[in-house]
Structure formats: C-alpha cells, structure tokens
Amino acid sequence: MTIYASFGPSTRAELRVSLDVIEREFLGRGTTWINGDKISSSDVMVAWVVRWLLEGWRVGKEGFPKVYAWLGRLPSKEAEKVSDDQAVKEMLGGDYAVEESAELANDPLEIPIGQNVLFETTDSDPGSHHQRGKHVSVRFDTVTVDLKNKLGLHFPRRGVIVKRSSS
C-alpha cells in the first residue's frame, strides 16, 4: 500500500485545494514564480512537496497546467546525498529556529511539557503515519515534539491527534 492509499477523502480534498491555491492564487497572476517574476526561496521550499504529491498521487497535467509548467521551469540538480547524521547536523546548525513558548494556561490537551507523546493525523488509517517524541512546546496554532535525533517537528493543532505515550 502506498502512503497515498491511506489518505482519507478529506486529506485528498485538502491536497487538491492546496494545489488549486498554487495554480490560481500564486501562478494565476501572470507571474512566472510564486512570488513574482524571479525565483525565490518560496519556490524551492514549496516545489519539493508539490513534486512529491504529484508523483505519488498521479494528478494529471490537465488539472493543474500552471503548476506543472512552474515545476518544469525550476532548475534541476541532483540532490547531494548526505548521511542521516550529517542532515541532522546541518539542520541543527542552521540559522532558522522557531522560538518555543511555555505551556499555555488551560490548554485543552492537558499534556505537560516533557511528556512523551504520539502524533497522528485525523484523516489516515490509525497507526499508519504516527510520530513519537517528547512534547517540548505548545502554542495556539502548533504543538512541537523533539525526536530522538533532537530535531523538532511542529504539528498544526488542526487535523492532528496528540496522545500521551509511554515510550
């Protein structure tokens, strides 16, 4: 079973809406790139996700012609292969970081910072896309978990189930 087979109808609909936003809102303005007439980091950061979705989901070019044309304009370069340890080192050494916040008073999760947690999406088969880690931050819009490799994943508050975990 592919990862896409476990996506429920709501997830597939949300993915289609996201592609439609790129097609109409960003590329439908008559610009070549997401932010205008010059390639930017926005194109690079969004393109890999869109490519991944389109490759596995098999959405035809006729549905999103501007998206496919935009992807075709992007420079192609074989990604440099790095070890998992090197990837973690690069990410942890980067300049970008989200400032973590303290626990929110009266947060409905009622899961204390430092607790082991399990995250799952609400619209996939239970257990098919879960992630475990240590609960390190909670904001009104996101919950953050640290993985064993020390990377922090930020999960949205919508569409995700957060549970206490023993491991």
C-alpha positions, 0 to 999 in steps of 0.5 A: 500500500502506498502512503497515498492509499491511506489518505482519507477523502478529506486529506485528498480534498485538502491536497487538491485545494492546496494545489488549486491555491498554487495554480490560481492564487500564486501562478494565476497572476501572470507571474512566472514564480510564486512570488513574482517574476524571479525565483525565490526561496518560496519556490524551492521550499514549496516545489519539493512537496508539490513534486512529491504529491504529484508523483505519488498521487498521479494528478494529471497535467490537465488539472493543474497546467500552471503548476506543472509548467512552474515545476518544469521551469525550476532548475534541476540538480541532483540532490547531494546525498548526505548521511542521516547524521550529517542532515541532522547536523546541518539542520541543527546548525542552521540559522532558522529556529522557531522560538518555543513558548511555555505551556499555555494556561488551560490548554485543552490537551492537558499534556505537560511539557516533557511528556512523551507523546504520539502524533497522528493525523485525523484523516489516515488509517490509525497507526499508519503515519504516527510520530513519537517524541517528547512534547517540548512546546505548545502554542495556539496554532502548533504543538512541537515534539523533539525526536530522538535525533533532537530535531523538532517537528511542529504539528498544526493543532488542526487535523492532528491527534496528540496522545500521551505515550509511554515510550 
